[in-house]
Amino acid sequence: MGHREDLLAGAKRCLYERGYGRTTARDIVAASGTNLGSIGYHFGSKDALLTAAIIDSFAEWGAELDAVMGSLTTAADADSEADWFERFEHACTLLIESFDGHRALWVSAVEAFAQAEHIPEVRRQLSASLEETREGLVEVLERFASHVSSRTARTSASLLIALLPGLALQWLLDPERAPTGEELGHALRELLHGPSGP
């Protein structure tokens, strides 16, 4: 690996061990076996490097999750409404279960979003990553809910992006009272169709 890759790997390790706000440039240098000058040369700043590490870590997490959820998009009777809700519940359950192994990543992401207001490069990186996530979700939705138009798939992707951090924050703060995948599916059914009975 070159210095850039070493820095990214070291920064990711620091994110999981120390978090975004408590990681210093020297911590990253120690974890990566590089030097302070390399951070500026390859990333411009420590914050830009840590943000790149968060984005890269989320991409890895997303790939893991996509592999697990892949079977949901090939379920029989994919156009059945009941089947769609079942797959939504199962996807939410898998998502919630994945939070546990990536708690430090979510905490670091919250810290990075707060910094985006004050550091233009962090804002730019996160904005670009958000658009990539939206496009990726559009592809998933087109497989997962093939009956929706491209425009609706994009808007639905934005809705899912709006829901995901809220769900993660509820889990981070109080996992015992955060909703389950089943509860989310039930709530969505009732919102769309009204009460389904006792």
C-alpha positions in Angstrom: 0.0 0.0 0.0 1.0 3.6 -0.6 0.9 6.4 2.0 -2.6 7.4 0.9 -4.0 3.9 1.5 -2.0 3.6 4.7 -3.5 6.9 6.0 -7.0 5.8 5.2 -6.5 2.5 6.9 -5.0 4.2 10.0 -7.7 6.8 10.1 -10.4 4.1 10.0 -8.8 2.3 12.8 -8.7 5.6 14.8 -12.4 6.2 14.1 -13.3 2.9 15.6 -10.9 3.2 18.6 -11.0 6.9 19.4 -13.8 8.5 17.4 -13.8 11.5 15.1 -13.5 14.3 17.7 -10.8 12.7 19.8 -8.5 11.6 17.0 -5.5 13.8 16.4 -3.2 13.9 13.3 -0.5 12.3 15.4 -2.8 9.4 16.3 -3.4 8.8 12.6 0.3 9.0 11.8 1.0 6.4 14.6 -1.7 4.1 13.4 -0.6 4.4 9.7 3.2 4.4 10.0 3.3 7.5 7.8 4.2 11.1 8.6 2.3 14.4 9.3 3.3 15.8 5.9 1.5 12.9 4.2 -1.9 14.0 5.6 -1.7 17.4 4.0 -0.2 16.1 0.7 -2.9 13.5 0.2 -6.0 14.9 1.9 -5.4 18.5 2.7 -6.3 18.3 6.3 -6.9 15.8 9.2 -10.6 16.5 9.0 -10.8 15.8 5.3 -8.9 12.5 5.9 -11.2 11.5 8.7 -14.2 12.3 6.6 -12.8 10.3 3.7 -12.3 7.4 6.2 -15.9 7.7 7.4 -17.2 7.6 3.8 -14.9 4.6 3.0 -16.1 2.8 6.1 -19.7 3.4 5.3 -19.1 2.1 1.7 -17.6 -1.1 3.2 -20.6 -1.4 5.7 -23.0 -0.9 2.8 -21.3 -3.6 0.7 -21.6 -6.0 3.7 -25.3 -5.1 4.1 -26.0 -5.3 0.4 -24.6 -8.8 0.3 -26.8 -9.9 3.2 -29.9 -8.2 1.8 -29.4 -9.4 -1.8 -31.7 -12.4 -1.3 -34.6 -10.0 -0.4 -34.6 -8.5 -3.9 -35.1 -12.0 -5.5 -37.9 -13.2 -3.3 -40.8 -14.8 -5.0 -43.9 -12.8 -5.8 -41.9 -9.5 -5.7 -44.8 -7.4 -6.8 -47.1 -8.6 -4.0 -47.7 -5.8 -1.5 -47.7 -8.2 1.5 -44.3 -9.5 0.3 -43.0 -6.0 -0.1 -43.8 -5.2 3.5 -42.3 -8.4 4.8 -39.1 -7.6 2.9 -39.1 -4.1 4.3 -39.4 -5.4 7.8 -36.6 -7.9 7.2 -34.3 -5.3 5.7 -34.9 -3.0 8.7 -34.2 -5.8 11.1 -30.9 -6.6 9.3 -30.0 -2.9 9.3 -30.7 -2.5 13.0 -28.6 -5.6 13.8 -25.7 -4.2 11.9 -25.6 -1.1 14.0 -24.0 -3.0 16.9 -20.8 -3.8 15.0 -20.5 -0.3 13.6 -21.5 1.9 16.6 -18.2 3.8 16.6 -18.7 4.6 12.9 -22.1 6.1 13.5 -20.9 8.2 16.4 -18.0 9.4 14.2 -20.5 10.3 11.4 -22.6 12.4 13.8 -19.4 14.3 14.8 -18.4 14.8 11.2 -21.8 16.2 10.2 -21.5 18.7 13.0 -18.1 19.8 11.6 -19.5 20.2 8.1 -21.1 23.4 9.1 -17.7 25.0 9.7 -15.3 23.1 7.4 -16.2 23.5 3.7 -14.1 20.5 2.5 -15.9 18.2 5.0 -19.2 19.5 3.8 -18.3 19.0 0.1 -17.1 15.4 0.8 -20.2 14.5 2.8 -22.5 16.1 0.2 -20.9 14.1 -2.6 -21.1 10.9 -0.6 -24.8 11.6 0.1 -25.5 11.8 -3.6 -23.6 8.6 -4.2 -25.7 6.9 -1.5 -28.9 8.2 -3.0 -28.0 6.8 -6.4 -27.1 3.5 -4.9 -30.4 3.3 -3.1 -32.2 4.1 -6.3 -30.6 1.0 -7.8 -31.7 -1.1 -4.8 -35.2 0.3 -4.9 -35.5 -0.4 -8.6 -34.8 -4.1 -7.8 -36.7 -4.1 -4.4 -39.8 -2.3 -5.6 -39.8 -2.6 -9.4 -43.3 -1.1 -9.7 -42.1 2.4 -8.9 -41.0 5.0 -11.4 -37.4 6.3 -11.6 -38.6 9.7 -10.1 -40.4 8.0 -7.2 -37.3 5.7 -6.7 -35.1 8.8 -6.3 -37.6 10.5 -3.9 -38.0 7.3 -1.9 -34.2 7.0 -1.7 -34.1 10.5 -0.2 -36.9 9.5 2.3 -34.8 6.4 3.3 -31.8 8.6 3.8 -33.9 10.9 6.0 -35.0 7.9 8.1 -31.7 6.1 8.5 -29.8 8.6 10.7 -32.9 9.0 12.9 -33.1 5.3 13.4 -29.4 5.1 14.1 -29.6 8.0 16.6 -32.5 6.3 18.4 -30.5 3.1 18.6 -27.3 4.9 19.7 -29.0 6.7 22.5 -31.5 4.1 23.7 -31.4 0.7 21.9 -34.0 -0.8 24.3 -36.7 1.7 23.2 -35.6 2.0 19.5 -38.1 0.5 17.1 -37.6 -3.0 15.7 -37.9 -3.9 12.0 -41.2 -5.5 12.7 -42.5 -2.4 14.4 -41.4 -0.2 11.5 -43.1 -2.4 9.0 -46.3 -2.4 11.0 -46.2 1.4 11.3 -45.7 1.8 7.6 -48.6 -0.5 6.8 -50.9 1.5 9.1 -49.8 4.8 7.8 -50.5 3.7 4.2 -53.7 1.7 4.8 -55.1 2.6 8.2 -55.4 0.2 11.2 -55.3 -3.5 10.2 -57.2 -4.7 13.3 -56.2 -5.8 16.8 
